[in-house]
Amino acid sequence: MRIERLKHWSASNWFALVAPALVLVAWLASRSIPWADHGAAMEAALLLDACVTLPVLYALCYAGPLPLWQLAIRMIGIACLGIYGVSCLVPADAQSLLPSFGWGRSIGLAVLILVELRIFLAVVRAVFKTEVTAEQLAIETGAPPLLAKLMMLEARMWKSLWRFFQRR
């Protein structure tokens, strides 16, 4: 029974198994080449993998169960995280393409902050307005179920603090 659930989970979430392997290969490749000779080509390959390959693989894995807007936001997030990851892998003196991606990193971070703020406000409104379950919150906001449960705990903490300060 447990093996069947594991098979089902791995078939549904194969991106979670493939992505760490790709990141490990990128890390090993970045540690094994001479940056002075092949740095520009390796940096371009790492950026292509991080900004195109990983988001496309994510889309292929989760295109069915996720709405398009959630999929697009998560793909942008993966690409921004990929730019950050590549900036950690490529030595500073060998970076030739990464400095030109600074604006993209800033825009991506701003978009992700706005999305998180919208989700946080939706959670706070839902918790303060009515008794909502984590499942309803996950459906309403598009957050993963575990994150929805954590958001519910945080919102309940703020609600109890609000009640505590109202009584005083």
N, C-alpha and C positions, 0 to 999 in steps of 0.2 A: 504494500500500500504506500509506504513512504517512498520507495523507489519510483513508483508511478507518479507521485506528486512532484518529485524532483525532476523527472523526465518532462512532465508537463510544464513545470516552471521554466526549465532550461530551454524548452522549445518556444515558449512565449517570450522569454527574456534573454535571448541569445546575445543581445548587445552587451549585457552586463558581463558576459563571459568573454566576449571577443575584445572589448575595449581595453581591459587591463593588459591583455596579451599584446595588443598593438602599442600601448604606451610603453610596455617593457621593451619591446623591440626597438622603439624609437630611442629610449634611454640607452640601450646597449649600443645602438648605431652611433649615437652622439658621443659616446665615450670611446669608440674604437677608431674614429677617423682622424687624420691629421687636419686640423681646422685651417692651417695656413695654406694647404694645397687644395682641398676640396670643400672648404667651408661654405661658399656661396651656394653650391649645388645641394649640399646637405641641408642647409637652412631652408632653401626653397622646398625640398622634399618634405621636411618636417612640417613646414607651414601648410603645404598641400594636404598632408595627412591629417593635421590637426583641425584645419578650417574647412575642409571639403569632405574627406573620406569619413571621419568620425561622425559629423552631422548627417551625412547621407546614410551611413549604416544605421544610425539611430532612427532616421525616418523610415527606412526599410523594415526595421524591427517593430516600430510602434505606430505605423501609419494607420492601421485599422482601428485600434481601440481609442486613440486620442483624436479629439477635434483638431482641425487644421491650425487654429490659432495657438493652441497649446503646443502642438508639434513645432510650429515655426519659432515660438519663443524659446523652447528648449533647445532647438537646433542653434539658434543665435547664442544662447548661453554656452553650449558646448564649443562653438567656434571661438567665443571670447576666452573661455577657459583654456582652449587649445593655444591661443596666442600667448597667454600668460605662461603656460607650460613650456612652450618652445622658447620663450625668453629666458626661462630658467635652465633649459638644456644647452642653449647655444652660448658659448663664452662671450662676454661683453665686447672683447676686441674683434671677434669674428662676425658680429651682427652687422649685416648690410641691408637686409630687407625689413627686419623687425622695427627699426626706428620709424619707418614710414607707416607702420600699423598702430602707432600711438593714438591717433584720432579714433580709430576703430575700437580700440580697447576702451577708451573713455566713453564713447557713445554706447557701446555694448554694456558697460557697467552702469551708465545712467538709465538705460532701458530696463535692465534687470532690477535696479533699485526701484524704479517706478512700478514695475510689475509686482514686486514684493510688497510695496506700500499699498497697492490696490488690493492684494490678497489679504494683507493684515487688516485693512479697513473693513473689508467684507466679513472677515472672521469676527472682528470686534462688534460690528453691527449685528451680525447673526446671533452672537452669544448674548449681547445685551438686550436684543429685541425678544427673542424666544429661546426655548430650549431646543437646540439643534444637536443632532448627532454628528459624529465624526464622518460617517458615511455620507450624510447629506452635505456636509461641508466640503468633502472631497469632490462630490459631483458638482456643487455650485461653483467652487473656485478652481477646480482642475488640479488641485494639489494631490500628491500621492497619499494613500491612506495613512501611512505612518506619520507623515508630516502633518496631516489634518488632525490626528490625535494629539500631536505635540502642540499644535496651534490652539486646540481646544483647551488643553491644560494651561497654556499661557494666558489665554483669554479669561478662563475661570479665575486664575490668580488675580488678574487685573480687576475683574468684577468683584471679587471678595475684598480687595484693597479699596475699591471705590465705596463699597458698602461700609467698610470699617471707618473710613474717613467721613462719610456722611453722618454716621452716628455720633461723631465727636463734635 
